[in-house]
Amino acid sequence: MPSSTNAGAPRDIITRFTNCRLVRHNSLVRADLWVSSLTGKILDGQDVFYTEQRLPDVVVDLGNRILSPGLIDVQLNGAFGINFSDVPEEEGSFPKKLKEVNRQLIATGVTSYLPTMTSQKSEVYHKLLPHLGPSGKARDSTDGSESLGAHIEGPFLSPTKNGIHNTEVLISAPNGFSDLLACYGSDNLNNAKMLTAAPEEGVQQAIPDIISRGIVYSIGHSEATYEQASAAVAAGATMITHLFNAMRPLHHRDPGIFGVLGCTDVTAPRTSPPSSRPASTSSSSASSTDFRPFFGLIVDGLHLHPTTVKIAWSAHPDGCILVTDAMHLVGLPDGMYGWGSSGKERIVKTGPRLTLEGSDKLAGSAISLIECVNNFLLWTGASVPLALKTVTETPARVLGMEGAKGSLVVGADADLVVLSEVGGEGGVQLVVDEVWKFGERAWADTSEVQVCGSLWLASLGDIAKAERPYSSIISAKMSTLPTPPKAEVLRADDGVELSYYTVGSGPGVIIIPGAMSSALSQYELALSLSSSCSVYLLSRRGRGLSGPYPSITDTQTPLLRPQGSSGNNPVDTVYDPQSCQSVLKTDLTDLFALMRHTQAKALFGISSGALLVLAACNHEHNGIDVAIPPIEKAIIFDPPLILSSPSDPQHILPDLPSIRLYETEIAAGDVASALVTAMRIVQLGPAWLRWCPRFIIRFLTDWIMAAEAREKDRQMAAGEEDEGVVTMEMLAPMLRYDFMIVAAMVHGAGEFARIARGRKVLFVGGGDSPEYMKFAMRGLVGAVQEGGFEEGMSWEEIGGVGHELFENKRRNGKVELGVEAVRKFLE
């Protein structure tokens, strides 16, 4: 049977997407897709599994969503305040600005594009074109979207069809291709992938030289008649830039450029062999004289009437390519903005409408490509795969990149977009959920905040959006939990009462929650397992109805070590080691008491609860003299484990020295500040919380705590209160004990080599969890493998979710993504 790869091997992460619908040609096909992060390409899953004997490292269940090739925009003038035709004042800053566009553009679903330069003076092309060539050589997903080469739109355009192009810089090419070389520079043309020009401006004779360089020649901004356009197609033109815009209108006696979407009716010899042209005709018997070119459409509701869009697509569906023609004003507020290197032109932005100052001339668009797709769906009645074809497979074909971009065939680049379908007026609309580049996740939608064991963080995300009153946010989140059973109680070895809940029937499994969680935080997980298991939800001390920890501060050993006693060791915490061992022993004793009481022989640890399961399975290495019941199965999810190996990457570790600040804030009764400090120590929560000013997060936390208290008072007055529900104010001081357990569990990876001896162990991690947790998980897996106990071990990393995976939905959990692996393990 295939097996998981060694955790210490080079990082070739094989991901299998399952429970999804793949966009393949004109259909949505239910199938799995395998990709490699090392090659960045789509794999043959059968070959990987049966020939290479490999299992996927990550399985991503897409919940029946659509998996599409990454979107391709062949006409993008700029974005996010950066214009590809402007020479920045700061010398040398243009490449940096391009990288910033790439990192932001990926979130729109566009994985590849042609940065488009409009009509400029020759010196501007010489300055900017060297930076606009293909950018994907490094195949690094963190770079974001990828330039496939420049699209040069101008300056060889008709002065009467200039649109907003400055007529002062427009020129003709009486000397043919030599004029183009003089304008752009011969070497700079190596960075070009597409060139838009009017054939009647002397460019007709240059077409063979253009396409011989591997550049797509596109007819645009032109007064060309039908005969002139047909001659250009016969000479090698394969594209029409923004059809209908900046060209002669369709006339019944002269169809103009639009007419070449029918069969070209010319006798001019074709100057490039037919095999060099991308196929753009649906007829299998097409002759060499009836090639129909591809064409771009700006489907923003301003440049074209919806019916015009439908007519064009119906005339030649296999050649239709949606483009944004977006300007640098995308994402900017309404107002007046400069445009062009001369600084004279100005564009007025009013919502999505861009016009040249003092006129009604449209100045590009301010729309995203996925919005164009959604408009296209509404206006044409096309199916989802046909609409997506216009921004994936078809643009890849015109660029001669079929098989590499725009499709999900084996060997193609693993540029992917995960899409949800939502109902809208007139039909279905698509929403970008995730974007993958070269086999790695490059962006994921965080509009539903990725919560890490805390209702608090989920509420922070909702409040930041300011969509509802603060109190209603808390009320909604607290009221969606299914009604739990009554809590049961047993006595710990020291006489303290411990509470727990029982759900389902069958072999017993105990779920141990993490920090900022109570037993009920995994209630929906318990319901998902209840058909085949008796699930026991433990309330750890200080949570719910369970009693307190023994008083640490009453012992002779101080709680905190003296300042500076840890030196510069980032893995040496500020707590006294003896106190840490005492807390670990207390939690283990409680866990073993519940195991004896329920006869459960399987443990499921969440976060710091997973540290307790590790400690129980690694009992002989903890130096704690506690009798341990038999453990047959153990599930370990995202333990905040710190491995003490000197080779560990120190820069990803939690900020343990800041625990002193947390303790100071707790002692002062400043619970909100202590929560903010704790969140930042453990690196949990959405990314924006880590750069947001501290005082803002503290303010929001105070609001949430107050709303939480009001909701609890309301429930009490209505007789709805569940005594087992905990508040942030109750949980904040409990974080101390989780920090101490983390400190007590600092070991080298090798000390965990025997945790799978005599039992089965399932390691589960969130693909979006903090890096130090993922590093520790790989270290644990590697240690077990090196120790020779791999037979009893399984490892699953669940993509598309982080540390909140097994939380209830009200805390943004996604139990459905991981529960199947848990069920199979517990069978």
C-alpha positions in Angstrom: 0.0 0.0 0.0 1.2 3.6 -0.6 2.4 5.4 2.5 2.9 9.0 3.6 6.3 10.5 2.8 8.9 11.1 5.5 8.3 14.4 7.2 12.0 15.2 6.9 12.1 14.8 3.2 12.3 17.8 0.8 9.0 19.7 0.7 7.1 18.2 -2.2 3.6 18.6 -0.8 1.1 16.6 -2.9 -2.4 17.8 -2.6 -5.5 16.0 -3.6 -8.7 18.0 -4.1 -11.8 15.9 -3.6 -15.6 16.3 -3.5 -15.3 18.9 -6.2 -16.5 19.7 -9.8 -13.7 20.3 -12.2 -14.0 22.7 -15.1 -13.0 20.7 -18.2 -13.8 22.2 -21.6 -17.5 22.8 -21.7 -18.5 20.7 -18.7 -18.2 20.4 -14.9 -16.8 16.9 -14.1 -16.9 15.3 -10.7 -13.4 14.0 -10.2 -10.4 14.4 -7.9 -7.4 16.5 -8.8 -3.8 16.0 -7.7 -1.1 18.7 -7.7 2.5 19.0 -6.6 4.0 22.0 -4.8 7.5 21.0 -5.9 6.8 21.0 -9.7 3.9 23.4 -9.4 2.0 21.2 -11.9 -1.1 19.0 -12.1 -0.3 15.3 -11.5 -1.8 12.1 -12.8 -3.4 10.8 -9.5 -3.5 7.2 -10.7 0.2 7.3 -11.5 1.2 8.9 -8.2 -0.9 6.4 -6.2 -0.2 3.1 -8.1 3.2 3.7 -9.7 5.0 6.0 -7.3 3.2 4.4 -4.3 2.5 7.8 -2.7 -0.5 9.1 -0.7 -1.4 12.8 -0.8 0.1 14.9 1.9 -2.9 17.1 2.0 -6.5 16.2 1.2 -8.8 19.2 0.5 -12.5 18.5 0.6 -14.1 21.3 -1.4 -17.7 20.4 -0.4 -18.9 20.2 -4.0 -17.5 23.6 -5.0 -16.1 24.3 -8.4 -12.4 23.9 -9.1 -11.4 26.0 -12.1 -8.1 26.8 -13.8 -6.8 30.2 -12.7 -8.3 33.1 -14.5 -6.2 34.9 -17.3 -6.7 38.6 -18.1 -5.0 39.5 -21.4 -5.7 43.3 -21.1 -5.0 44.9 -17.7 -3.7 48.4 -17.7 -3.0 48.6 -14.0 -4.5 48.1 -10.6 -4.4 49.2 -7.0 -3.1 52.6 -7.8 -0.3 51.4 -10.1 -0.4 52.2 -13.8 1.8 50.0 -16.1 2.3 53.0 -18.4 3.5 55.5 -15.8 7.2 56.0 -15.1 7.4 56.4 -11.3 9.2 59.5 -9.9 11.2 57.3 -7.6 13.9 55.7 -9.8 14.0 52.0 -9.6 10.6 51.6 -7.8 8.7 50.2 -10.8 9.6 46.5 -10.2 8.6 46.8 -6.5 5.3 48.3 -7.5 4.7 45.4 -10.0 5.3 42.9 -7.2 2.7 44.6 -5.0 0.1 44.4 -7.8 0.8 40.7 -8.3 0.3 40.0 -4.6 -3.0 41.8 -4.5 -4.3 40.7 -7.9 -4.2 37.1 -6.9 -7.1 37.6 -4.6 -9.4 38.3 -7.6 -8.8 34.9 -9.0 -6.5 36.1 -11.7 -3.4 33.9 -11.6 -1.9 35.1 -15.0 -2.2 38.3 -17.0 -0.7 40.6 -19.6 0.3 43.9 -18.1 -0.9 46.4 -20.8 0.9 49.5 -21.9 -1.1 52.2 -23.6 0.2 54.6 -26.3 3.3 56.4 -25.1 6.4 58.1 -26.4 9.2 55.8 -27.4 11.3 56.5 -24.3 8.6 55.3 -22.0 8.5 51.9 -23.6 12.3 51.7 -23.3 12.0 52.4 -19.6 9.1 50.1 -18.7 9.0 47.2 -21.1 12.1 45.6 -19.6 10.1 45.0 -16.4 6.9 43.7 -17.9 8.1 40.4 -19.3 7.1 36.9 -17.9 7.5 36.9 -14.2 6.8 33.2 -13.2 10.3 31.8 -13.7 10.8 31.3 -9.9 7.5 29.5 -9.7 6.9 30.9 -6.2 3.3 31.0 -5.1 4.0 33.8 -2.7 4.7 36.1 -5.6 1.0 36.1 -6.4 -0.2 36.6 -10.0 2.1 36.0 -12.9 2.8 38.2 -15.9 2.9 36.2 -19.1 4.5 39.1 -21.0 3.4 42.6 -21.9 0.5 43.6 -24.0 1.5 46.7 -26.0 -1.6 48.7 -27.0 -0.3 51.5 -29.3 1.0 53.9 -30.4 0.3 52.6 -34.0 -3.4 53.3 -33.7 -5.9 55.2 -35.8 -6.1 58.8 -34.6 -9.9 58.8 -35.2 -10.3 55.6 -33.1 -8.0 56.6 -30.3 -10.4 56.2 -27.4 -8.6 57.9 -24.6 -5.2 57.4 -26.1 -3.3 60.6 -26.5 -3.4 61.5 -30.2 -0.2 63.5 -29.7 1.9 60.3 -29.3 0.1 58.2 -32.0 2.3 57.3 -35.0 2.1 55.2 -38.2 4.6 52.7 -39.5 5.4 53.6 -43.2 8.6 51.6 -43.0 6.9 48.5 -41.5 8.5 46.5 -38.8 11.6 48.7 -38.6 9.4 51.5 -37.3 8.1 49.2 -34.5 11.7 48.2 -33.6 12.6 51.9 -33.4 9.7 52.6 -31.1 9.9 49.7 -28.7 13.5 48.5 -29.0 14.3 45.1 -30.4 15.3 43.5 -27.1 12.2 44.9 -25.4 9.9 43.1 -27.8 11.2 39.9 -26.3 9.1 40.8 -23.3 5.9 41.3 -25.4 3.2 38.7 -25.7 0.6 40.7 -27.5 0.6 43.8 -29.7 -2.5 45.9 -30.6 -2.2 48.1 -33.7 -4.4 49.4 -36.5 -3.4 47.5 -39.7 -4.1 50.5 -41.9 -1.5 52.5 -40.1 1.4 50.8 -42.0 1.3 47.8 -39.7 -0.2 45.4 -42.2 3.2 44.7 -43.8 4.8 44.2 -40.3 2.4 41.4 -39.2 4.6 38.5 -40.4 7.6 39.9 -38.5 5.5 40.5 -35.4 4.2 36.9 -35.2 7.6 35.5 -36.0 8.7 36.8 -32.6 6.0 34.8 -30.9 3.9 37.9 -30.3 0.1 37.7 -30.9 -0.9 40.5 -33.3 -4.3 41.9 -32.4 -6.4 44.3 -34.5 -7.6 47.3 -32.5 -8.3 51.1 -32.3 -8.8 50.9 -36.1 -10.8 52.3 -39.0 -10.2 49.1 -40.9 -12.8 48.0 -43.4 -13.9 44.4 -43.6 -11.5 43.8 -46.5 -8.5 45.3 -44.5 -9.4 43.3 -41.4 -9.6 40.1 -43.5 -6.3 40.8 -45.1 -4.8 41.3 -41.6 -6.2 38.0 -40.5 -4.8 36.3 -43.6 -1.4 37.8 -42.8 -1.5 36.4 -39.2 -3.7 38.4 -37.0 -5.3 36.1 -34.4 -7.0 38.6 -32.0 -9.3 41.6 -31.9 -8.8 44.0 -29.0 -12.1 44.9 -27.2 -14.5 44.1 -30.0 -16.9 46.9 -30.9 -15.0 49.6 -28.9 -12.7 52.0 -30.8 -13.5 50.6 -34.3 -16.0 51.1 -37.1 -19.5 50.0 -36.1 -21.1 47.0 -37.8 -22.9 48.1 -41.0 -25.0 46.0 -43.3 -22.9 47.0 -46.3 -19.5 46.9 -44.5 -19.4 44.6 -41.5 -16.0 46.0 -40.6 -13.7 44.3 -38.2 -16.7 42.4 -36.7 -17.2 40.7 -40.0 -14.1 38.6 -39.7 -15.9 36.6 -37.0 -17.5 35.0 -40.0 -15.3 33.2 -42.6 -12.6 35.5 -43.9 -13.2 36.0 -47.6 -9.9 37.0 -49.0 -7.4 35.6 -51.4 -4.4 37.1 -49.8 -1.8 34.4 -49.0 -1.3 33.4 -45.4 2.2 34.4 -44.4 2.4 32.1 -41.5 1.8 28.4 -41.7 -1.7 27.4 -40.4 -0.1 25.1 -37.8 1.4 28.1 -36.1 -2.1 29.6 -35.5 -4.1 28.7 -32.4 -7.3 27.0 -33.4 -10.2 29.4 -33.1 -12.9 27.7 -35.1 -15.5 25.2 -34.0 -15.5 23.5 -37.4 -13.4 20.5 -37.8 -13.4 21.0 -41.6 -12.2 24.6 -41.5 -10.0 25.6 -44.4 -6.9 27.8 -44.3 -9.0 30.7 -45.5 -11.8 30.6 -42.9 -9.9 31.1 -39.7 -11.9 33.2 -37.3 -9.8 35.2 -34.8 -10.2 35.4 -31.1 -11.8 38.6 -29.7 -11.9 40.5 -26.4 -15.1 41.8 -24.7 -15.2 44.3 -21.9 -18.3 43.0 -20.1 -18.7 45.7 -17.5 -22.1 47.0 -18.4 -20.7 50.3 -19.7 -18.6 49.5 -22.8 -21.1 47.1 -24.3 -24.9 46.5 -24.2 -25.7 43.1 -22.8 -27.4 42.1 -26.0 -24.2 43.1 -28.0 -22.3 40.7 -25.7 -24.7 37.9 -26.5 -24.5 38.5 -30.2 -20.7 38.5 -30.3 -20.5 35.3 -28.2 -23.2 33.6 -30.3 -21.3 34.5 -33.5 -18.1 32.8 -32.4 -18.2 31.2 -28.9 -14.9 29.4 -29.2 -13.1 32.7 -29.8 -14.7 34.8 -27.0 -12.3 36.2 -24.3 -13.5 38.4 -21.5 -11.1 41.2 -20.5 -11.3 43.8 -17.8 -9.3 46.6 -19.6 -9.0 47.7 -16.0 -7.1 50.8 -15.0 -5.0 51.6 -12.0 -8.1 53.1 -10.3 -9.5 49.7 -9.5 -9.9 49.7 -5.7 -9.5 53.5 -5.3 -12.2 55.9 -4.1 -14.1 58.1 -6.5 -12.4 61.2 -7.7 -10.1 62.7 -10.4 -6.8 61.0 -11.1 -3.8 61.7 -13.4 -3.1 59.4 -16.2 -0.3 59.0 -18.7 3.4 59.8 -18.4 2.8 63.4 -19.6 0.6 64.1 -16.5 -1.8 66.2 -18.6 -4.6 63.7 -19.0 -7.0 63.1 -16.1 -9.6 60.4 -15.5 -12.8 60.8 -13.5 -13.8 57.8 -11.5 -17.5 57.6 -10.5 -18.1 54.1 -9.1 -17.1 51.6 -11.8 -17.4 54.2 -14.6 -14.1 55.8 -15.7 -14.2 58.7 -18.2 -11.7 61.1 -19.6 -12.0 64.5 -18.0 -14.3 66.9 -19.9 -15.7 64.2 -22.1 -17.9 61.1 -22.1 -15.1 58.9 -23.5 -14.8 55.7 -21.5 -11.3 55.3 -20.0 -11.0 51.6 -19.4 -12.9 49.9 -16.6 -12.8 49.5 -12.8 -14.1 45.9 -12.7 -12.6 42.5 -11.8 -12.5 39.6 -14.1 -14.8 37.4 -12.0 -17.3 40.3 -12.1 -17.1 40.2 -15.9 -17.8 36.4 -15.7 -20.8 37.0 -13.6 -22.2 39.6 -16.0 -21.6 37.3 -18.9 -23.5 34.5 -17.1 -26.5 36.9 -16.6 -26.5 38.3 -20.1 -25.9 35.3 -22.3 -27.5 32.4 -20.4 -24.2 30.5 -20.8 -23.5 27.6 -18.5 -20.8 28.1 -15.8 -18.1 26.1 -17.6 -18.7 27.9 -20.8 -18.4 31.3 -19.0 -15.2 30.2 -17.3 -13.8 29.0 -20.6 -13.7 32.6 -21.8 -11.2 33.5 -19.0 -9.2 30.3 -18.9 -9.0 27.9 -21.8 -9.7 30.4 -24.6 -7.1 33.1 -23.6 -4.6 30.3 -23.0 -5.2 29.2 -26.6 -4.7 32.6 -28.2 -1.5 33.0 -26.3 -0.3 29.5 -27.5 -0.1 28.3 -23.9 -2.8 25.6 -24.0 -1.5 22.6 -21.9 0.4 24.9 -19.6 -2.2 27.5 -18.6 -6.0 27.7 -18.6 -6.8 24.0 -18.2 -6.7 21.1 -15.6 -4.9 18.6 -17.8 -2.0 16.6 -16.4 1.2 18.6 -16.8 -0.4 22.0 -16.7 0.6 24.5 -14.2 -1.4 24.0 -11.0 -3.0 27.5 -11.1 -6.4 27.0 -9.6 -9.4 28.9 -8.3 -12.0 27.5 -5.9 -15.4 29.0 -6.6 -18.7 29.0 -4.8 -22.1 29.4 -6.5 -24.6 31.8 -5.0 -28.1 32.6 -6.2 -28.6 36.1 -7.6 -31.1 38.0 -9.5 -31.4 36.3 -12.9 -29.2 33.3 -12.1 -26.1 31.9 -10.5 -23.1 34.1 -9.6 -19.6 32.9 -8.8 -17.5 33.9 -5.7 -13.8 33.4 -5.4 -13.1 31.4 -2.2 -9.5 30.3 -2.7 -6.7 30.8 -5.2 -3.8 28.3 -5.7 -0.6 29.2 -7.6 1.9 26.5 -8.7 0.3 23.9 -6.4 0.2 26.0 -3.3 -2.5 28.0 -1.7 -1.8 31.7 -2.5 -5.0 33.3 -1.1 -8.1 32.3 0.8 -11.2 34.3 1.6 -11.2 35.4 5.2 -14.4 37.3 5.2 -15.5 34.7 7.7 -12.7 35.2 10.1 -10.5 32.2 10.7 -11.0 31.6 14.4 -8.5 29.7 16.6 -10.3 28.3 19.6 -12.1 31.5 20.5 -15.6 33.0 20.0 -13.8 36.3 20.8 -11.7 36.3 17.6 -14.7 35.5 15.5 -16.6 38.3 17.0 -13.7 40.7 16.4 -13.9 39.9 12.7 -17.6 40.6 12.6 -17.3 43.8 14.5 -14.5 45.0 12.3 -16.9 44.7 9.3 -19.4 46.8 11.3 -22.3 45.0 9.7 -24.4 44.6 12.8 -24.6 46.1 16.3 -22.1 44.6 18.6 -24.6 43.0 21.0 -26.5 41.3 18.1 -23.2 39.8 16.9 -22.6 38.1 20.2 -26.2 37.1 20.6 -26.3 35.5 17.2 -23.1 33.6 17.8 -24.1 32.4 21.3 -27.6 31.3 20.3 -26.7 29.0 17.5 -25.3 26.1 19.5 -27.6 23.1 19.6 -29.0 22.3 23.0 -26.5 20.2 24.9 -27.3 17.4 27.4 -27.0 18.1 31.1 -23.5 18.1 32.5 -22.4 15.2 34.6 -20.0 15.4 37.5 -17.2 13.2 39.0 -14.6 13.9 41.6 -10.9 14.2 40.8 -8.3 12.6 42.9 -7.9 15.7 45.0 -11.7 16.0 45.6 -12.4 18.7 43.2 -15.5 18.3 41.0 -15.0 17.9 37.3 -17.9 18.2 34.8 -18.3 16.5 31.5 -21.0 15.8 28.9 -21.9 12.5 27.2 -23.1 12.3 23.6 -23.9 9.2 21.6 -23.2 5.5 22.4 -20.5 3.0 21.5 -16.8 2.8 22.2 -15.7 5.7 24.3 -13.6 8.7 23.2 -12.8 11.7 25.4 -12.4 15.1 23.7 -10.1 17.5 25.6 -10.5 21.1 24.6 -7.8 23.7 24.2 -7.2 27.2 25.6 -10.1 29.7 25.5 -12.4 26.8 25.0 -14.9 24.8 27.1 -16.2 21.3 26.8 -19.1 22.6 24.6 -16.7 24.1 22.0 -16.6 20.7 20.3 -20.3 19.8 20.8 -21.0 19.7 17.0 -17.9 17.5 16.5 -19.4 15.2 19.2 -22.7 15.1 17.4 -20.9 14.1 14.2 -19.3 11.1 16.0 -22.3 10.2 18.2 -23.7 7.5 15.8 -20.8 5.2 16.5 -19.1 6.5 19.6 -19.8 7.5 23.2 -18.2 11.0 23.2 -17.2 12.5 26.5 -16.6 16.2 26.5 -14.3 17.2 29.4 -14.5 20.5 31.1 -11.0 21.2 32.2 -10.4 23.0 35.5 -11.7 26.6 35.7 -14.1 26.0 32.8 -17.8 25.4 33.0 -18.8 23.6 36.2 -15.3 22.1 36.9 -13.5 23.3 40.0 -10.3 25.3 40.2 -6.6 24.3 39.9 -4.7 24.0 43.1 -3.3 27.4 44.2 0.1 27.7 42.7 1.0 31.0 44.4 0.5 29.5 47.8 3.4 27.1 47.4 6.9 28.0 48.4 8.0 28.0 44.7 7.3 31.4 43.0 5.1 31.4 40.0 7.5 33.3 37.7 11.2 32.8 37.4 13.3 35.8 38.2 13.7 38.3 35.3 16.6 37.3 33.1 17.0 33.8 34.5 16.1 32.3 31.1 18.9 34.1 29.3 18.3 34.5 25.6 16.7 31.1 25.0 13.4 31.7 23.2 12.1 28.2 24.1 12.7 28.7 27.9 9.5 30.1 29.4 9.2 32.6 32.2 7.4 30.1 34.6 9.0 28.1 37.3 9.6 24.6 35.9 8.3 22.9 39.1 5.0 24.8 38.9 4.7 23.8 35.2 5.1 20.2 36.0 2.5 20.5 38.8 -0.1 21.9 36.4 0.6 19.2 33.8 0.3 16.5 36.5 -3.1 18.0 37.7 -4.5 17.9 34.2 -3.3 14.4 33.5 -4.7 13.1 36.8 -8.1 14.6 35.9 -8.0 13.1 32.4 -7.1 9.6 33.8 -9.9 9.9 36.3 -12.4 10.4 33.6 -10.9 7.5 31.6 -11.4 5.2 34.5 -14.9 6.5 35.2 -16.1 6.1 31.6 -13.8 3.2 30.5 -12.9 5.2 27.4 -9.8 4.0 25.7 -9.5 6.7 23.0 -8.4 10.3 23.4 -8.9 13.3 21.1 -6.9 16.4 22.1 -7.5 19.8 20.6 -4.7 22.4 20.7 -3.3 22.5 24.3 -5.7 19.5 24.9 -3.5 17.7 22.3 -0.5 18.4 24.5 -2.2 16.5 27.3 -2.8 13.5 25.0 0.8 13.7 23.9 1.9 13.7 27.5 -0.4 10.7 28.3 1.0 8.7 25.4 4.6 9.7 26.3 4.1 9.1 30.0 7.5 7.6 30.7 9.3 10.8 29.5 7.4 13.3 31.6 8.8 12.4 35.0 5.3 12.4 36.5 4.3 9.5 38.7 0.7 9.0 37.8 -0.9 5.6 37.0 -2.1 5.6 33.4 -5.1 3.7 32.1 -4.8 1.9 28.7 -4.9 4.2 25.6 -5.7 2.3 22.4 -6.2 5.3 20.1 -5.1 8.9 20.2 -6.0 11.8 18.0 -3.7 14.8 18.2 -4.8 18.0 16.5 -2.6 21.1 16.2 -0.7 20.9 19.5 1.1 24.2 20.3 4.3 22.1 20.9 7.7 23.7 21.0 10.5 21.4 20.0 13.8 22.2 21.8 16.1 21.1 18.9 18.7 23.8 18.2 18.0 23.4 14.5 14.4 24.5 15.0 13.4 27.8 13.2 13.4 30.2 16.0 11.6 33.0 14.1 8.3 31.1 13.9 8.1 30.4 17.7 5.5 32.0 20.0 6.6 35.1 21.8 7.0 33.3 25.2 8.8 36.2 27.0 5.7 38.3 26.6 4.0 36.0 29.1 5.3 38.3 31.8 3.2 41.2 30.3 0.2 38.9 30.2 0.6 38.0 33.9 1.1 41.7 34.8 -2.2 42.6 33.0 -4.1 39.7 34.7 -2.8 40.8 38.1 -4.0 44.3 37.4 -7.4 43.1 36.4 -7.0 44.3 32.8 -8.6 41.2 31.2 -9.0 42.8 27.7 -5.3 43.7 27.5 -4.3 40.3 28.7 -6.4 38.6 26.0 -4.8 40.7 23.3 -1.3 39.9 24.6 -2.2 36.2 24.8 -3.5 36.1 21.2 -0.4 37.7 19.9 1.9 35.4 21.9 0.4 32.2 20.3 0.0 33.8 16.8 -3.6 32.9 16.5 -6.4 34.8 14.9 -6.8 36.4 11.4 -3.7 38.1 10.0 -5.1 41.6 10.3 -5.2 41.2 14.1 -1.4 40.9 14.1 -0.8 44.2 12.5 -3.8 46.1 13.7 -2.9 48.7 16.4 -3.2 47.2 19.9 -5.5 49.9 21.2 -8.1 49.1 18.5 -8.1 45.4 19.3 -8.4 46.1 23.0 -11.3 48.5 22.4 -13.1 45.9 20.3 -12.4 43.2 23.0 -13.9 45.4 25.7 -17.1 45.8 23.5 -17.3 42.1 23.0 -16.9 41.3 26.7 -19.6 43.8 27.6 -22.0 42.4 25.0 -21.2 38.8 26.1 -22.0 39.8 29.7 -25.3 41.4 28.6 -26.3 38.3 26.6 -25.5 36.0 29.6 -27.6 38.3 31.8 -30.5 38.1 29.3 -30.3 34.3 29.2 -30.3 34.1 33.0 -33.3 36.4 33.2 -35.1 34.2 30.6 -34.2 31.0 32.3 -32.1 30.0 29.3 -28.6 30.1 30.8 -26.5 27.0 30.7 -24.1 27.0 33.6 -21.6 25.1 31.5 -21.1 28.0 29.1 -18.0 30.1 29.8 -17.2 33.7 29.1 -14.0 35.4 28.0 -13.6 37.0 31.4 -13.7 33.5 33.0 -11.3 32.0 30.5 -8.7 34.7 30.4 -7.0 33.8 33.7 -7.0 30.1 32.6 -4.6 30.8 29.8 -1.8 30.9 32.4 -2.3 27.1 32.9 -2.1 26.4 29.2 1.1 28.4 28.9 2.5 26.3 31.7 1.6 23.1 30.0 3.3 24.3 26.9 6.4 25.0 29.0 6.3 21.6 30.6 6.1 19.9 27.2 9.2 21.4 25.6 11.2 18.5 24.4 13.3 17.4 21.5 11.3 15.6 18.7 13.1 12.3 19.4 11.5 12.1 22.8 8.1 11.5 21.2 9.3 8.6 19.0 7.4 6.0 21.0 4.0 7.6 21.3 2.6 5.2 18.7 4.0 2.1 20.4 1.2 -0.3 21.2 -1.5 2.0 20.0 -2.9 3.8 17.0 -2.2 7.6 16.6 -3.8 10.0 14.2 -2.1 13.4 13.7 -4.4 16.0 12.3 -3.3 19.5 11.3 -5.0 22.6 9.7 -3.4 23.7 6.5 -3.7 27.3 7.6 -2.6 26.8 11.2 0.4 28.8 12.6 3.7 27.7 11.2 5.2 26.6 14.5 2.3 24.2 15.0 2.8 22.7 11.5 6.6 22.5 12.1 6.0 20.6 15.3 3.5 18.3 13.6 6.1 17.4 11.0 8.6 16.8 13.7 6.3 14.4 15.6 5.5 12.5 12.4 9.2 12.3 11.5 10.1 11.1 15.1 7.5 8.3 15.0 8.7 7.2 11.6 12.4 7.2 12.6 11.5 5.4 15.8 10.0 2.5 13.8 6.4 2.9 14.9 5.0 4.2 11.7 2.6 1.3 11.3 0.4 2.6 14.0 0.5 6.2 12.8 -1.7 8.2 10.4 -1.3 11.8 9.4 -3.8 14.2 7.8 -3.4 17.9 7.0 -6.7 19.5 6.1 -6.4 22.2 3.6 -8.6 25.3 3.5 -8.9 25.6 7.2 -6.7 26.5 10.2 -6.7 26.0 14.0 -10.5 26.4 14.2 -11.2 23.2 12.2 -13.0 21.2 15.0 -14.8 24.2 16.6 -18.5 24.7 16.4 -19.8 26.6 13.4 -20.6 29.6 15.5 -16.9 29.9 16.1 -16.2 29.5 12.3 -15.4 25.8 12.7 -15.5 23.5 9.7 -16.0 20.1 11.3 -17.2 18.6 8.0 -13.7 18.9 6.5 -12.0 16.7 9.1 -14.7 14.5 10.7 -14.5 11.7 8.1 -10.9 11.0 8.8 -11.7 10.9 12.5 -14.6 8.5 12.0 -12.5 6.1 9.9 -9.7 6.2 12.5 -12.1 5.4 15.4 -13.8 2.5 13.6 
